[in-house]
Amino acid sequence: MKEEINKLVRSIIEDYSRWTARAFDCNFNKVNDFKDSIEVKEGSKYIKIMHGNTVWGFVNKGNPDFEAGDILKAANWRAPALNKARGNIFGKYSVAWTGPHYISGYTAGGKRAPEGKTGLLRGNSQVVDGGES
């Protein structure tokens, strides 16, 4: 699970880098500051991912109502939103630097993913294949 969490964190940083390049003519100091601000804290049920003083989201590791590796939005500082997983780190997913995408799929307002890929593609978000590398 550790490698998949690292892949998730890398995809968050890559999305921030793409956003920064479009918005600020690629200020590498901003990207490095963002990268340095990311923190991963492991609890008994969830792995919390934060940047600065903001909770990015959670990854399930012990809640039996979800699959191990499910990506969950933050409901607040301490707990995830438990309505639906936003993806799974062991499968294909897409995320933004601001947090997990909202409930994914064409019916949620996104455009259809390319053939063989899943996830809600917003802006320049990339589909991440969390499976075997």
N, CA, C and O atoms as a GROMACS GRO file, in nm:
protein
  532
    1MET      N    1   0.083  -0.120   0.000
    1MET     CA    2   0.000   0.000   0.000
    1MET      C    3   0.087   0.126   0.000
    1MET      O    4   0.046   0.230  -0.051
    2LYS      N    5   0.207   0.115   0.057
    2LYS     CA    6   0.293   0.233   0.066
    2LYS      C    7   0.330   0.287  -0.072
    2LYS      O    8   0.330   0.409  -0.092
    3GLU      N    9   0.361   0.199  -0.167
    3GLU     CA   10   0.397   0.243  -0.302
    3GLU      C   11   0.279   0.311  -0.370
    3GLU      O   12   0.297   0.410  -0.442
    4GLU      N   13   0.158   0.260  -0.349
    4GLU     CA   14   0.039   0.320  -0.410
    4GLU      C   15   0.010   0.458  -0.348
    4GLU      O   16  -0.033   0.549  -0.419
    5ILE      N   17   0.033   0.473  -0.218
    5ILE     CA   18   0.017   0.604  -0.154
    5ILE      C   19   0.119   0.702  -0.213
    5ILE      O   20   0.085   0.816  -0.242
    6ASN      N   21   0.243   0.657  -0.231
    6ASN     CA   22   0.346   0.742  -0.292
    6ASN      C   23   0.306   0.782  -0.434
    6ASN      O   24   0.330   0.896  -0.476
    7LYS      N   25   0.247   0.690  -0.509
    7LYS     CA   26   0.201   0.720  -0.646
    7LYS      C   27   0.088   0.824  -0.642
    7LYS      O   28   0.083   0.913  -0.726
    8LEU      N   29  -0.002   0.811  -0.545
    8LEU     CA   30  -0.110   0.909  -0.527
    8LEU      C   31  -0.052   1.046  -0.498
    8LEU      O   32  -0.092   1.145  -0.559
    9VAL      N   33   0.043   1.053  -0.405
    9VAL     CA   34   0.105   1.182  -0.371
    9VAL      C   35   0.176   1.241  -0.492
    9VAL      O   36   0.166   1.361  -0.516
   10ARG      N   37   0.246   1.159  -0.570
   10ARG     CA   38   0.312   1.209  -0.692
   10ARG      C   39   0.211   1.265  -0.791
   10ARG      O   40   0.236   1.368  -0.854
   11SER      N   41   0.095   1.198  -0.805
   11SER     CA   42  -0.007   1.248  -0.899
   11SER      C   43  -0.068   1.378  -0.850
   11SER      O   44  -0.105   1.463  -0.932
   12ILE      N   45  -0.080   1.396  -0.718
   12ILE     CA   46  -0.129   1.523  -0.663
   12ILE      C   47  -0.029   1.634  -0.697
   12ILE      O   48  -0.068   1.742  -0.740
   13ILE      N   49   0.099   1.607  -0.678
   13ILE     CA   50   0.203   1.706  -0.706
   13ILE      C   51   0.208   1.737  -0.856
   13ILE      O   52   0.223   1.854  -0.894
   14GLU      N   53   0.196   1.635  -0.941
   14GLU     CA   54   0.196   1.657  -1.085
   14GLU      C   55   0.078   1.743  -1.129
   14GLU      O   56   0.094   1.829  -1.215
   15ASP      N   57  -0.040   1.721  -1.069
   15ASP     CA   58  -0.156   1.803  -1.103
   15ASP      C   59  -0.132   1.947  -1.060
   15ASP      O   60  -0.167   2.040  -1.133
   16TYR      N   61  -0.073   1.967  -0.943
   16TYR     CA   62  -0.042   2.102  -0.896
   16TYR      C   63   0.058   2.168  -0.990
   16TYR      O   64   0.046   2.287  -1.021
   17SER      N   65   0.157   2.092  -1.034
   17SER     CA   66   0.258   2.146  -1.126
   17SER      C   67   0.194   2.188  -1.258
   17SER      O   68   0.227   2.294  -1.311
   18ARG      N   69   0.102   2.106  -1.313
   18ARG     CA   70   0.032   2.144  -1.437
   18ARG      C   71  -0.050   2.270  -1.415
   18ARG      O   72  -0.052   2.358  -1.501
   19TRP      N   73  -0.119   2.278  -1.302
   19TRP     CA   74  -0.202   2.396  -1.272
   19TRP      C   75  -0.113   2.519  -1.257
   19TRP      O   76  -0.146   2.626  -1.309
   20THR      N   77  -0.002   2.505  -1.187
   20THR     CA   78   0.089   2.618  -1.166
   20THR      C   79   0.149   2.666  -1.297
   20THR      O   80   0.163   2.786  -1.319
   21ALA      N   81   0.184   2.573  -1.386
   21ALA     CA   82   0.241   2.610  -1.515
   21ALA      C   83   0.144   2.693  -1.597
   21ALA      O   84   0.184   2.788  -1.664
   22ARG      N   85   0.014   2.657  -1.591
   22ARG     CA   86  -0.086   2.733  -1.666
   22ARG      C   87  -0.116   2.867  -1.600
   22ARG      O   88  -0.140   2.966  -1.668
   23ALA      N   89  -0.116   2.870  -1.467
   23ALA     CA   90  -0.159   2.991  -1.396
   23ALA      C   91  -0.046   3.090  -1.370
   23ALA      O   92  -0.069   3.211  -1.371
   24PHE      N   93   0.075   3.042  -1.348
   24PHE     CA   94   0.182   3.130  -1.304
   24PHE      C   95   0.311   3.118  -1.385
   24PHE      O   96   0.418   3.150  -1.333
   25ASP      N   97   0.305   3.073  -1.508
   25ASP     CA   98   0.424   3.055  -1.589
   25ASP      C   99   0.529   2.969  -1.519
   25ASP      O  100   0.648   3.001  -1.520
   26CYS      N  101   0.483   2.862  -1.458
   26CYS     CA  102   0.568   2.758  -1.398
   26CYS      C  103   0.668   2.813  -1.296
   26CYS      O  104   0.788   2.818  -1.324
   27ASN      N  105   0.620   2.852  -1.183
   27ASN     CA  106   0.705   2.895  -1.074
   27ASN      C  107   0.748   2.771  -0.996
   27ASN      O  108   0.671   2.718  -0.916
   28PHE      N  109   0.871   2.725  -1.018
   28PHE     CA  110   0.918   2.600  -0.957
   28PHE      C  111   0.927   2.611  -0.805
   28PHE      O  112   0.914   2.510  -0.735
   29ASN      N  113   0.948   2.733  -0.753
   29ASN     CA  114   0.950   2.748  -0.607
   29ASN      C  115   0.814   2.715  -0.547
   29ASN      O  116   0.806   2.653  -0.441
   30LYS      N  117   0.707   2.756  -0.616
   30LYS     CA  118   0.572   2.724  -0.566
   30LYS      C  119   0.550   2.573  -0.565
   30LYS      O  120   0.493   2.519  -0.470
   31VAL      N  121   0.595   2.504  -0.670
   31VAL     CA  122   0.578   2.359  -0.678
   31VAL      C  123   0.656   2.291  -0.567
   31VAL      O  124   0.605   2.200  -0.502
   32ASN      N  125   0.780   2.334  -0.545
   32ASN     CA  126   0.861   2.274  -0.439
   32ASN      C  127   0.802   2.301  -0.301
   32ASN      O  128   0.804   2.213  -0.215
   33ASP      N  129   0.750   2.423  -0.280
   33ASP     CA  130   0.686   2.455  -0.152
   33ASP      C  131   0.564   2.365  -0.130
   33ASP      O  132   0.542   2.314  -0.020
   34PHE      N  133   0.484   2.347  -0.236
   34PHE     CA  134   0.367   2.260  -0.225
   34PHE      C  135   0.410   2.117  -0.195
   34PHE      O  136   0.353   2.053  -0.107
   35LYS      N  137   0.510   2.068  -0.266
   35LYS     CA  138   0.560   1.933  -0.246
   35LYS      C  139   0.607   1.913  -0.102
   35LYS      O  140   0.580   1.810  -0.040
   36ASP      N  141   0.677   2.012  -0.049
   36ASP     CA  142   0.728   2.004   0.088
   36ASP      C  143   0.616   2.011   0.192
   36ASP      O  144   0.634   1.966   0.305
   37SER      N  145   0.501   2.069   0.154
   37SER     CA  146   0.392   2.084   0.250
   37SER      C  147   0.304   1.959   0.262
   37SER      O  148   0.221   1.950   0.353
   38ILE      N  149   0.322   1.862   0.174
   38ILE     CA  150   0.238   1.741   0.178
   38ILE      C  151   0.284   1.651   0.291
   38ILE      O  152   0.403   1.625   0.309
   39GLU      N  153   0.185   1.606   0.368
   39GLU     CA  154   0.212   1.520   0.483
   39GLU      C  155   0.114   1.403   0.480
   39GLU      O  156  -0.004   1.421   0.451
   40VAL      N  157   0.162   1.285   0.510
   40VAL     CA  158   0.079   1.164   0.514
   40VAL      C  159   0.080   1.114   0.657
   40VAL      O  160   0.186   1.084   0.712
   41LYS      N  161  -0.040   1.103   0.719
   41LYS     CA  162  -0.052   1.054   0.857
   41LYS      C  163  -0.137   0.929   0.857
   41LYS      O  164  -0.248   0.927   0.803
   42GLU      N  165  -0.085   0.826   0.919
   42GLU     CA  166  -0.155   0.698   0.923
   42GLU      C  167  -0.228   0.683   1.056
   42GLU      O  168  -0.168   0.694   1.163
   43GLY      N  169  -0.358   0.657   1.047
   43GLY     CA  170  -0.439   0.630   1.165
   43GLY      C  171  -0.481   0.484   1.165
   43GLY      O  172  -0.432   0.405   1.084
   44SER      N  173  -0.572   0.449   1.255
   44SER     CA  174  -0.613   0.308   1.265
   44SER      C  175  -0.705   0.267   1.149
   44SER      O  176  -0.698   0.152   1.105
   45LYS      N  177  -0.790   0.358   1.100
   45LYS     CA  178  -0.882   0.325   0.991
   45LYS      C  179  -0.847   0.391   0.859
   45LYS      O  180  -0.876   0.337   0.753
   46TYR      N  181  -0.784   0.508   0.865
   46TYR     CA  182  -0.760   0.586   0.744
   46TYR      C  183  -0.619   0.641   0.741
   46TYR      O  184  -0.555   0.660   0.844
   47ILE      N  185  -0.573   0.666   0.621
   47ILE     CA  186  -0.449   0.740   0.599
   47ILE      C  187  -0.492   0.879   0.553
   47ILE      O  188  -0.559   0.894   0.451
   48LYS      N  189  -0.452   0.981   0.629
   48LYS     CA  190  -0.491   1.119   0.599
   48LYS      C  191  -0.379   1.185   0.520
   48LYS      O  192  -0.262   1.178   0.557
   49ILE      N  193  -0.417   1.251   0.410
   49ILE     CA  194  -0.321   1.324   0.327
   49ILE      C  195  -0.352   1.473   0.340
   49ILE      O  196  -0.465   1.516   0.317
   50MET      N  197  -0.250   1.549   0.376
   50MET     CA  198  -0.268   1.693   0.399
   50MET      C  199  -0.165   1.771   0.320
   50MET      O  200  -0.059   1.719   0.285
   51HIS      N  201  -0.198   1.896   0.292
   51HIS     CA  202  -0.098   1.990   0.242
   51HIS      C  203  -0.120   2.120   0.315
   51HIS      O  204  -0.229   2.177   0.314
   52GLY      N  205  -0.012   2.167   0.378
   52GLY     CA  206  -0.024   2.285   0.462
   52GLY      C  207  -0.119   2.255   0.577
   52GLY      O  208  -0.103   2.155   0.646
   53ASN      N  209  -0.216   2.343   0.597
   53ASN     CA  210  -0.315   2.320   0.703
   53ASN      C  211  -0.448   2.274   0.646
   53ASN      O  212  -0.553   2.298   0.705
   54THR      N  213  -0.444   2.209   0.530
   54THR     CA  214  -0.564   2.160   0.462
   54THR      C  215  -0.560   2.009   0.449
   54THR      O  216  -0.456   1.951   0.419
   55VAL      N  217  -0.674   1.945   0.473
   55VAL     CA  218  -0.683   1.801   0.451
   55VAL      C  219  -0.720   1.778   0.305
   55VAL      O  220  -0.826   1.822   0.259
   56TRP      N  221  -0.633   1.709   0.231
   56TRP     CA  222  -0.659   1.677   0.092
   56TRP      C  223  -0.766   1.569   0.081
   56TRP      O  224  -0.860   1.582   0.003
   57GLY      N  225  -0.753   1.464   0.160
   57GLY     CA  226  -0.848   1.353   0.158
   57GLY      C  227  -0.795   1.238   0.242
   57GLY      O  228  -0.696   1.251   0.313
   58PHE      N  229  -0.863   1.126   0.232
   58PHE     CA  230  -0.830   1.007   0.311
   58PHE      C  231  -0.822   0.885   0.220
   58PHE      O  232  -0.885   0.880   0.115
   59VAL      N  233  -0.745   0.787   0.263
   59VAL     CA  234  -0.740   0.657   0.198
   59VAL      C  235  -0.782   0.554   0.303
   59VAL      O  236  -0.726   0.551   0.413
   60ASN      N  237  -0.879   0.471   0.269
   60ASN     CA  238  -0.930   0.372   0.364
   60ASN      C  239  -0.829   0.260   0.383
   60ASN      O  240  -0.771   0.209   0.287
   61LYS      N  241  -0.811   0.221   0.509
   61LYS     CA  242  -0.729   0.104   0.537
   61LYS      C  243  -0.797   0.010   0.636
   61LYS      O  244  -0.754  -0.105   0.649
   62GLY      N  245  -0.902   0.056   0.706
   62GLY     CA  246  -0.962  -0.030   0.806
   62GLY      C  247  -1.112  -0.018   0.826
   62GLY      O  248  -1.167  -0.085   0.914
   63ASN      N  249  -1.180   0.064   0.748
   63ASN     CA  250  -1.325   0.075   0.759
   63ASN      C  251  -1.388  -0.037   0.675
   63ASN      O  252  -1.370  -0.038   0.553
   64PRO      N  253  -1.461  -0.130   0.738
   64PRO     CA  254  -1.515  -0.244   0.664
   64PRO      C  255  -1.624  -0.207   0.563
   64PRO      O  256  -1.660  -0.289   0.479
   65ASP      N  257  -1.676  -0.086   0.570
   65ASP     CA  258  -1.779  -0.042   0.475
   65ASP      C  259  -1.721  -0.006   0.338
   65ASP      O  260  -1.795   0.012   0.242
   66PHE      N  261  -1.588   0.005   0.330
   66PHE     CA  262  -1.521   0.040   0.205
   66PHE      C  263  -1.411  -0.061   0.176
   66PHE      O  264  -1.368  -0.134   0.265
   67GLU      N  265  -1.366  -0.064   0.051
   67GLU     CA  266  -1.254  -0.149   0.012
   67GLU      C  267  -1.124  -0.087   0.062
   67GLU      O  268  -1.113   0.036   0.073
   68ALA      N  269  -1.027  -0.168   0.091
   68ALA     CA  270  -0.894  -0.116   0.126
   68ALA      C  271  -0.841  -0.038   0.007
   68ALA      O  272  -0.844  -0.085  -0.107
   69GLY      N  273  -0.791   0.083   0.034
   69GLY     CA  274  -0.736   0.167  -0.073
   69GLY      C  275  -0.835   0.265  -0.132
   69GLY      O  276  -0.797   0.344  -0.219
   70ASP      N  277  -0.962   0.263  -0.090
   70ASP     CA  278  -1.060   0.358  -0.142
   70ASP      C  279  -1.020   0.501  -0.106
   70ASP      O  280  -0.980   0.529   0.007
   71ILE      N  281  -1.031   0.592  -0.203
   71ILE     CA  282  -1.000   0.733  -0.184
   71ILE      C  283  -1.129   0.804  -0.143
   71ILE      O  284  -1.231   0.792  -0.211
   72LEU      N  285  -1.123   0.877  -0.032
   72LEU     CA  286  -1.241   0.945   0.022
   72LEU      C  287  -1.214   1.093   0.038
   72LEU      O  288  -1.104   1.133   0.079
   73LYS      N  289  -1.313   1.177   0.005
   73LYS     CA  290  -1.304   1.320   0.030
   73LYS      C  291  -1.307   1.345   0.179
   73LYS      O  292  -1.355   1.262   0.256
   74ALA      N  293  -1.257   1.458   0.220
   74ALA     CA  294  -1.262   1.495   0.361
   74ALA      C  295  -1.398   1.559   0.393
   74ALA      O  296  -1.444   1.648   0.322
   75ALA      N  297  -1.461   1.512   0.500
   75ALA     CA  298  -1.583   1.576   0.549
   75ALA      C  299  -1.543   1.692   0.641
   75ALA      O  300  -1.608   1.797   0.642
   76ASN      N  301  -1.437   1.672   0.716
   76ASN     CA  302  -1.381   1.775   0.802
   76ASN      C  303  -1.236   1.738   0.832
   76ASN      O  304  -1.181   1.648   0.768
   77TRP      N  305  -1.175   1.807   0.927
   77TRP     CA  306  -1.034   1.785   0.957
   77TRP      C  307  -1.004   1.642   1.002
   77TRP      O  308  -0.896   1.590   0.974
   78ARG      N  309  -1.098   1.579   1.071
   78ARG     CA  310  -1.072   1.449   1.132
   78ARG      C  311  -1.134   1.330   1.060
   78ARG      O  312  -1.094   1.216   1.085
   79ALA      N  313  -1.230   1.353   0.974
   79ALA     CA  314  -1.306   1.239   0.920
   79ALA      C  315  -1.333   1.254   0.770
   79ALA      O  316  -1.348   1.366   0.719
   80PRO      N  317  -1.341   1.141   0.701
   80PRO     CA  318  -1.374   1.144   0.558
   80PRO      C  319  -1.526   1.148   0.536
   80PRO      O  320  -1.604   1.114   0.625
   81ALA      N  321  -1.565   1.191   0.417
   81ALA     CA  322  -1.704   1.181   0.374
   81ALA      C  323  -1.730   1.034   0.343
   81ALA      O  324  -1.655   0.973   0.266
   82LEU      N  325  -1.833   0.977   0.400
   82LEU     CA  326  -1.858   0.834   0.389
   82LEU      C  327  -1.969   0.799   0.291
   82LEU      O  328  -2.024   0.689   0.297
   83ASN      N  329  -2.003   0.892   0.200
   83ASN     CA  330  -2.111   0.862   0.106
   83ASN      C  331  -2.066   0.773  -0.009
   83ASN      O  332  -2.141   0.685  -0.051
   84LYS      N  333  -1.945   0.794  -0.063
   84LYS     CA  334  -1.899   0.714  -0.176
   84LYS      C  335  -1.749   0.733  -0.195
   84LYS      O  336  -1.696   0.842  -0.177
   85ALA      N  337  -1.682   0.625  -0.231
   85ALA     CA  338  -1.539   0.634  -0.263
   85ALA      C  339  -1.521   0.709  -0.394
   85ALA      O  340  -1.605   0.700  -0.484
   86ARG      N  341  -1.412   0.784  -0.405
   86ARG     CA  342  -1.383   0.862  -0.526
   86ARG      C  343  -1.285   0.791  -0.617
   86ARG      O  344  -1.243   0.848  -0.718
   87GLY      N  345  -1.247   0.672  -0.584
   87GLY     CA  346  -1.152   0.593  -0.661
   87GLY      C  347  -1.084   0.497  -0.565
   87GLY      O  348  -1.117   0.492  -0.447
   88ASN      N  349  -0.989   0.422  -0.617
   88ASN     CA  350  -0.915   0.328  -0.534
   88ASN      C  351  -0.770   0.329  -0.580
   88ASN      O  352  -0.742   0.323  -0.700
   89ILE      N  353  -0.677   0.338  -0.485
   89ILE     CA  354  -0.535   0.350  -0.520
   89ILE      C  355  -0.481   0.224  -0.588
   89ILE      O  356  -0.373   0.228  -0.646
   90PHE      N  357  -0.555   0.113  -0.582
   90PHE     CA  358  -0.512  -0.010  -0.647
   90PHE      C  359  -0.571  -0.024  -0.787
   90PHE      O  360  -0.543  -0.122  -0.857
   91GLY      N  361  -0.653   0.074  -0.829
   91GLY     CA  362  -0.714   0.071  -0.961
   91GLY      C  363  -0.684   0.199  -1.036
   91GLY      O  364  -0.585   0.266  -1.007
   92LYS      N  365  -0.770   0.233  -1.132
   92LYS     CA  366  -0.754   0.356  -1.209
   92LYS      C  367  -0.838   0.465  -1.144
   92LYS      O  368  -0.952   0.442  -1.104
   93TYR      N  369  -0.780   0.584  -1.133
   93TYR     CA  370  -0.849   0.697  -1.072
   93TYR      C  371  -0.791   0.826  -1.126
   93TYR      O  372  -0.684   0.826  -1.188
   94SER      N  373  -0.860   0.936  -1.103
   94SER     CA  374  -0.805   1.067  -1.134
   94SER      C  375  -0.833   1.158  -1.016
   94SER      O  376  -0.940   1.153  -0.955
   95VAL      N  377  -0.735   1.242  -0.984
   95VAL     CA  378  -0.747   1.333  -0.870
   95VAL      C  379  -0.696   1.470  -0.911
   95VAL      O  380  -0.627   1.486  -1.011
   96ALA      N  381  -0.731   1.569  -0.832
   96ALA     CA  382  -0.681   1.704  -0.850
   96ALA      C  383  -0.596   1.740  -0.729
   96ALA      O  384  -0.604   1.674  -0.625
   97TRP      N  385  -0.514   1.842  -0.742
   97TRP     CA  386  -0.431   1.882  -0.629
   97TRP      C  387  -0.516   1.937  -0.515
   97TRP      O  388  -0.472   1.941  -0.401
   98THR      N  389  -0.636   1.980  -0.545
   98THR     CA  390  -0.724   2.036  -0.444
   98THR      C  391  -0.798   1.929  -0.364
   98THR      O  392  -0.853   1.959  -0.258
   99GLY      N  393  -0.801   1.805  -0.413
   99GLY     CA  394  -0.868   1.696  -0.342
   99GLY      C  395  -0.917   1.592  -0.440
   99GLY      O  396  -0.906   1.609  -0.561
  100PRO      N  397  -0.972   1.483  -0.386
  100PRO     CA  398  -1.028   1.381  -0.475
  100PRO      C  399  -1.140   1.441  -0.558
  100PRO      O  400  -1.212   1.530  -0.512
  101HIS      N  401  -1.155   1.394  -0.681
  101HIS     CA  402  -1.265   1.443  -0.763
  101HIS      C  403  -1.398   1.403  -0.701
  101HIS      O  404  -1.408   1.306  -0.626
  102TYR      N  405  -1.498   1.480  -0.733
  102TYR     CA  406  -1.632   1.445  -0.688
  102TYR      C  407  -1.670   1.311  -0.750
  102TYR      O  408  -1.597   1.258  -0.833
  103ILE      N  409  -1.782   1.258  -0.709
  103ILE     CA  410  -1.824   1.127  -0.757
  103ILE      C  411  -1.805   1.122  -0.907
  103ILE      O  412  -1.859   1.205  -0.981
  104SER      N  413  -1.728   1.024  -0.951
  104SER     CA  414  -1.681   1.024  -1.088
  104SER      C  415  -1.780   0.961  -1.184
  104SER      O  416  -1.872   0.888  -1.146
  105GLY      N  417  -1.758   0.992  -1.308
  105GLY     CA  418  -1.838   0.933  -1.414
  105GLY      C  419  -1.903   1.036  -1.502
  105GLY      O  420  -1.912   1.154  -1.468
  106TYR      N  421  -1.948   0.989  -1.615
  106TYR     CA  422  -2.012   1.076  -1.712
  106TYR      C  423  -2.138   1.141  -1.655
  106TYR      O  424  -2.166   1.257  -1.684
  107THR      N  425  -2.214   1.067  -1.573
  107THR     CA  426  -2.338   1.121  -1.518
  107THR      C  427  -2.312   1.230  -1.414
  107THR      O  428  -2.403   1.305  -1.381
  108ALA      N  429  -2.188   1.238  -1.362
  108ALA     CA  430  -2.155   1.342  -1.265
  108ALA      C  431  -2.110   1.470  -1.333
  108ALA      O  432  -2.070   1.565  -1.265
  109GLY      N  433  -2.115   1.475  -1.466
  109GLY     CA  434  -2.082   1.598  -1.537
  109GLY      C  435  -1.947   1.598  -1.604
  109GLY      O  436  -1.908   1.697  -1.666
  110GLY      N  437  -1.874   1.489  -1.594
  110GLY     CA  438  -1.743   1.482  -1.658
  110GLY      C  439  -1.755   1.434  -1.801
  110GLY      O  440  -1.861   1.389  -1.844
  111LYS      N  441  -1.645   1.445  -1.875
  111LYS     CA  442  -1.647   1.388  -2.009
  111LYS      C  443  -1.604   1.243  -2.001
  111LYS      O  444  -1.536   1.202  -1.906
  112ARG      N  445  -1.644   1.167  -2.098
  112ARG     CA  446  -1.610   1.025  -2.097
  112ARG      C  447  -1.459   1.006  -2.101
  112ARG      O  448  -1.388   1.076  -2.174
  113ALA      N  449  -1.412   0.910  -2.023
  113ALA     CA  450  -1.269   0.879  -2.020
  113ALA      C  451  -1.230   0.812  -2.151
  113ALA      O  452  -1.314   0.751  -2.217
  114PRO      N  453  -1.103   0.822  -2.189
  114PRO     CA  454  -1.057   0.753  -2.309
  114PRO      C  455  -1.081   0.602  -2.298
  114PRO      O  456  -1.096   0.549  -2.187
  115GLU      N  457  -1.083   0.535  -2.410
  115GLU     CA  458  -1.106   0.390  -2.414
  115GLU      C  459  -1.012   0.318  -2.318
  115GLU      O  460  -0.891   0.341  -2.320
  116GLY      N  461  -1.068   0.232  -2.234
  116GLY     CA  462  -0.989   0.152  -2.142
  116GLY      C  463  -0.950   0.223  -2.013
  116GLY      O  464  -0.880   0.164  -1.931
  117LYS      N  465  -0.993   0.347  -1.994
  117LYS     CA  466  -0.959   0.421  -1.873
  117LYS      C  467  -1.088   0.465  -1.805
  117LYS      O  468  -1.192   0.477  -1.870
  118THR      N  469  -1.079   0.489  -1.675
  118THR     CA  470  -1.196   0.532  -1.601
  118THR      C  471  -1.164   0.660  -1.526
  118THR      O  472  -1.047   0.700  -1.518
  119GLY      N  473  -1.264   0.723  -1.471
  119GLY     CA  474  -1.243   0.841  -1.388
  119GLY      C  475  -1.302   0.964  -1.451
  119GLY      O  476  -1.332   0.968  -1.570
  120LEU      N  477  -1.318   1.065  -1.369
  120LEU     CA  478  -1.370   1.192  -1.414
  120LEU      C  479  -1.252   1.279  -1.455
  120LEU      O  480  -1.164   1.307  -1.375
  121LEU      N  481  -1.252   1.321  -1.578
  121LEU     CA  482  -1.141   1.399  -1.630
  121LEU      C  483  -1.182   1.546  -1.636
  121LEU      O  484  -1.261   1.586  -1.721
  122ARG      N  485  -1.128   1.624  -1.545
  122ARG     CA  486  -1.157   1.767  -1.541
  122ARG      C  487  -1.028   1.843  -1.565
  122ARG      O  488  -0.922   1.803  -1.518
  123GLY      N  489  -1.036   1.952  -1.637
  123GLY     CA  490  -0.916   2.030  -1.665
  123GLY      C  491  -0.813   1.943  -1.734
  123GLY      O  492  -0.844   1.877  -1.833
  124ASN      N  493  -0.694   1.944  -1.685
  124ASN     CA  494  -0.587   1.861  -1.741
  124ASN      C  495  -0.556   1.743  -1.651
  124ASN      O  496  -0.445   1.690  -1.656
  125SER      N  497  -0.650   1.698  -1.569
  125SER     CA  498  -0.627   1.584  -1.482
  125SER      C  499  -0.592   1.462  -1.564
  125SER      O  500  -0.642   1.443  -1.675
  126GLN      N  501  -0.505   1.380  -1.510
  126GLN     CA  502  -0.460   1.260  -1.577
  126GLN      C  503  -0.516   1.138  -1.505
  126GLN      O  504  -0.533   1.141  -1.383
  127VAL      N  505  -0.544   1.034  -1.578
  127VAL     CA  506  -0.587   0.909  -1.516
  127VAL      C  507  -0.462   0.839  -1.465
  127VAL      O  508  -0.364   0.823  -1.538
  128VAL      N  509  -0.466   0.797  -1.338
  128VAL     CA  510  -0.355   0.727  -1.276
  128VAL      C  511  -0.391   0.581  -1.267
  128VAL      O  512  -0.501   0.546  -1.223
  129ASP      N  513  -0.300   0.494  -1.309
  129ASP     CA  514  -0.322   0.352  -1.297
  129ASP      C  515  -0.249   0.307  -1.171
  129ASP      O  516  -0.127   0.292  -1.171
  130GLY      N  517  -0.325   0.285  -1.064
  130GLY     CA  518  -0.266   0.249  -0.936
  130GLY      C  519  -0.231   0.103  -0.924
  130GLY      O  520  -0.176   0.060  -0.823
  131GLY      N  521  -0.262   0.024  -1.028
  131GLY     CA  522  -0.232  -0.120  -1.024
  131GLY      C  523  -0.084  -0.146  -1.031
  131GLY      O  524  -0.002  -0.056  -1.013
  132GLU      N  525  -0.051  -0.269  -1.059
  132GLU     CA  526   0.089  -0.310  -1.066
  132GLU      C  527   0.167  -0.223  -1.162
  132GLU      O  528   0.120  -0.194  -1.272
  133SER      N  529   0.286  -0.182  -1.123
  133SER     CA  530   0.372  -0.097  -1.208
  133SER      C  531   0.458  -0.181  -1.297
  133SER      O  532   0.537  -0.127  -1.376
   0.00000   0.00000   0.00000
